[in-house]
Amino acid sequence: MQYSKINDTLGHAAGDEVLKTLSWRMVNCVRVTDLLVRLGGDEFAIVFSNVSHDELGLMRRLQELRTAISKPIVIDDKSVTATCSMGVAFFPQDGDTPEELLARADRAMYEAKDLGRDRLRVSHVPGDGLGI
């Protein structure tokens, strides 16, 4: 269910409770060296430290995160299931600054939503031939 629909049908207190539950689930899926921030509304960003060249390991961790997020949440005797569209950008190939990386990850996330939501999309630099 989309976050705005939770607020509209169950109320803002229920929406806040869903955000708290999802936040704790995300905190439990990242390492203490990673940075999890709420950008606003129902959007979060995670900066994974020391990923090096283990992109496959990171993809596994993101899938674990999506699995944790999608577990039902019971609010006022109603079960709510969240989905998660993710965009991923890698330093330095996708950008040299936090702003560039966030913009690329954001664009990849919107591509994931356009493909049907509840998906993960990896950024690619235009012209690199990697239409991932």
N, C-alpha and C positions, 0 to 999 in steps of 0.2 A: 504494500500500500504506500502511496506517495505521502511524504511527510505532511504536506498541506491538507491532504484528505484526513489524516489522523487528527490534526487540529480542528478541522471543520466538523468531523463526525463525533469525536470523543472529547474534544475540548483541549485547551492549551496546557492544562495540567497533565493530561495524558501524553501530549506531545513532548513535554519536558521530561516526563518519566521515560519515554521511549529513547530520547536523546541520551539521558543518563545511562540507561542500560546499554545502549550501543557503544557509548564512550568507554564504559568499563570493559566491554568485550574487546574493543580495540586495544585498550591499554594492556590487557592480558595477552595480546598477540604480538606485541612489539617488545623489543629489548630495551633495557634501561638506557642504552646509548642512542636509541632512535628518538625522534622528536615527533610527537603527535599534537596537532593543533586543529582547533575548530575555526574554519574560515568564516562561518556565518550560516544561519539556517541549518540545513542538513548537510553542509559540505565540510569535509575534513581534509587535511593534508598530513602526510607522513613523510619525514625525511629519514631515510634509512642510512645509517652510517656504516662505513667499512664494508660496502657491498663488493668492491673491487670488480672482478670479472665473473662473479657468481650470479649471473642473471637468472639462471634456472632455479637456483636456491631462493632467490627473491620471488620468483613467480610462484613457487611452492608456498612460500610464506603468505603471499597475497591471496592465494586460493584458500589457505587455512583461515585467513581473515574473513573472506567472503562467506565461508561456511559458518563461522562463529556469528557473523552478523545476521545470517538468514534463519537462525533458530528462532522459533516463535517467542513472542513476548506477551505475557498475559497482563492486560490492563483492565480493571473493573470487570472481571470475568469475560473479557473479550480477548481473543487471540489475534495478535498483530504480527505479520511477517514482513520484515524489511528486506529490500533488495539493495544491491550495491553496484553502481557503475563506477569503474575505476579508470583513470588515465595515468600512465606511467611515463616519466621522463628520466633519462640518465645523464649524469654529469660525467664528463664534459661534452659528450657527443650531441646532446640536445640543447645545450646552453652553458654559458660560463657564469651566469649570475642567477641568484635565486629568482629574480623576476622572470628571466627567460625560461627557466625550468618550470616554474609554476604556470606560465602561459602555455607552454607545450603540453604539460600534463593536463591542464584544463581543456585544451583543444582535443586531446586524445579522449578525455572523459566524455565530452559532448559527442564525439564520434561513436563511442560505445553506446551512449543513449540513443543515438540515431539508428544504430544497428538493432535496437530492440530492448535496451536497458539490461540491467543485471549482467553486465559483461565487463571484461577487462580489455583495454586497448593500449598498446605501446606506441609512444610518439615516434615519429620519424622526421628527419630533417628533409624538407622538400628537395628533390633532385638526388637523393641518396640511393634511389632504386629499391628501398626497403619498404614497400607498402604493407607493413605489418599491421 
